[in-house]
Structures are given as C-alpha cells and as structure tokens.
Amino acid sequence: MFQLLPGHIQPPGHRTRKSRLVTKDGHCNIEFGNIEYSNHFAFVVDFWTTFMEIRWRFVLVLFVAAFTGSWFMFSLLWYWIAKSNGDLTAQNQTAEHVRCIDNVNGLTTAFLYSLETQTTIGYGGRALTGHCAGTVALIIIQSLVGVFINCFMCGIILAKISLPKKRAKTVTFSNTAVICLKKGSLCLLIRVANLRKTLLIGSQIYGKLLRTTTTPDGETIILDQVDVDFMVDAGKDNLFFVCPLTLYHVINRSSPFYELSADTLDLQDFELVVFLDGTAESTSSSCQVRTSYVPQEIQWGYSFLPIISRTKTGKYRVDFSNFSKSVRVTTPHCVHCFETDVDQRTPNKENHINHLKLGIDNPGFQVIDIPDPVDVTKM
C-alpha cells in the first residue's frame, strides 16, 4: 500500500525535450500566423508598447538612428540655406556679401553645425549672423526636435530598465515538483524563493493545468485550462515572502490529479503552469513570475530537503544548494490506495474507543443543578 525505497538524495530535475506552452523561465512558446496586414498597423499606433517589447539591440539601433538621422536631415536644410544665400566656398562672393551662417562652407561643415546646435556644444566657430530670418526659425525647430528626441529616448531606456519582468528574474521556482504526504493528505509540492531581501507585497499563488480534452460532443479542446489551487500553511493570499516557501496542492476528489498514480504519472500528457503575482516593495510595480512542470518533472514519493537553519549568531540561513533537491519518503501508490487505507483504519479506531467506554449511554439523561442546602442551625 505504501512504498518506501532506499533513501537517497535526488538531484534537481533536468529539462525535458517535451514541447511546452510556458518555458521554465516563464516565456510563452506560441506564435501567431495568418495575421492580416491591416492588423500590423495597430502595433504602430501602440508604438510605446512596441518599443517596450522590442529587444535591446533594436533600441540601440533606434537610439543611434534617431540622433544621427536628425543631425543629417537638419544639416541638409542648413546647407540649402547657405547655398541659397551664396555662402559656399565655390560660389563667387562680393565684398558686400552678408553671410547667414559663419564658417559653413559645405555639407561637412553644415553637418558639424547641425550636430553642435542640437547637442548644445557650440564651439564658437560656426554661428548665425542674424541677418536671415529663416535661420532663426530653423534653429528654433531643431532645438525643439532635439529636446523631443532626448526625452523620448531617455524615457524608453529608463522604462525598459525598470520593467517589472526584470524583478521577476530574482524569483525562482524549484526545478521539479514532488508528491508526498503532508498533514495527513496526499499533496503536490513546489518551492519558490525570493532572491532579494525586499518583499513582494500582496503575493498570490495559483496554477493552471493545461491538457487536451474531448467533450461529450466529440469536440477536442487543445490547451484546456483547469484551475489548480496552491497554498501554504498560512493560507494562499498575501504571502509573507521573506524566505523560500513550500507551496502545496491537496490531491482530493476535486483535484485534477485525483486519477493519477505512481505508475501512470509518466504516461500523462499535461502541463502544470504556476503563477506568482505580487507588487515590488521598492518600485511599487506589479510583476508576475511563472514556470511550468510536465509529468517528467513531477517526482512521486519524494519530499524536499530542508533548507532553512539557524546560525549561532541568531540569524536564519537559507541553503540554496538543497533548494531543488528531494529525498524518497513513504508515499501511497495512488490517491485511491490512500483513501482506502484511511477508511479501513477509521472503523477500527472507533471500535477501540467504544471498548473503552463503561456503562450504557442514556439519551434521556439530563443534567440539572442542585442548589447547596442552607444551613439554618443557630447557636
């Protein structure tokens, strides 16, 4: 009924080659096909989110292209003004000729003047003379465009650096899940740890079981989602996430794992996705951490090794070398076996209690209070 193999430490599980919807590091393995071209315009309209989601290499290319492109475009305008006014070296200039821009004699010097103007360097060699109204209007426009590009690019870089998903990188799950007895029930256990000392406020843990099911009408549903409740000893909401927590799901009649057994676990085709939502204490930004487990990453009859101890100085120490390690423990072969064994032991326990009773219970017996007699003896 119960199995116990020779005790040994099980190393952390390795990733399997089985395709999954959510990878171990939380990325979704999904692609979209046959999207109409008109829908691509929506990504352009929502340009801020698009810039937030593109890779850093494209952000750097956009950064260089935005500044260099603006410098070159305005250099062409400065060159056109200088050429129209006859300020170029190749043009014949009279003694009474009034220049619009000093020391702008070609396209190269026009580009340098555009760069110096937009970056507010101002070496002093090239400057406006103030005799042309068009140059005054153009320098105002270029200054405003330069400020807009600076604000936009700085905003993108700062926003990408402070993305909540970066905070999720410091929250880790155990490589494997285990199934063993906990508080008299058969449970599925996983571990999660916060690698930072700052807390995740209002943390909530929940799971989704993804599998292919067939309805009574014969319809096949791919990635059918079933809720899986996880909890800790203190509950399932507002976790005190100061040290690694062991989350467990009770396998009972309402659990989607009720029909599993130690022999059929590896033959199943499902994916357990676990989510952890919380708010970062330091930035007040919401983040979500997720991972997934396939049947080959769930160990039946194992329990996690303890990782929290207390040092001589009074501090609590977390040993992450045992974070994903487990050891074999006595575990029922299946949920039905466990329930049958409990049912067989329960009547025997009741009979043993009944044998210890003396006398016969009288259902009509009532307990009444008898007042103490009054002492009326007089001396």
KAMO-V301535 format. One record per helix or strand. SS is the DSSP state (H for helix, E for strand). FROM is the first residue (numbers start at 1). TO is the last residue. If there is no record, write none. Layout:
ss:SS from:FROM to:TO
ss:SS from:FROM to:TO
This chain:
ss:E from:2 to:3
ss:E from:9 to:10
ss:E from:22 to:22
ss:E from:28 to:28
ss:H from:37 to:45
ss:H from:47 to:53
ss:H from:56 to:85
ss:E from:101 to:102
ss:H from:107 to:118
ss:E from:127 to:128
ss:H from:133 to:161
ss:H from:164 to:170
ss:E from:171 to:173
ss:E from:177 to:182
ss:E from:185 to:194
ss:E from:200 to:214
ss:E from:220 to:229
ss:E from:231 to:232
ss:E from:235 to:235
ss:E from:237 to:239
ss:E from:245 to:250
ss:E from:261 to:261
ss:E from:270 to:280
ss:E from:286 to:294
ss:H from:295 to:297
ss:E from:298 to:300
ss:E from:302 to:304
ss:E from:308 to:310
ss:E from:316 to:318
ss:H from:320 to:322
ss:E from:326 to:328
ss:E from:331 to:332
ss:E from:334 to:334
ss:H from:335 to:355
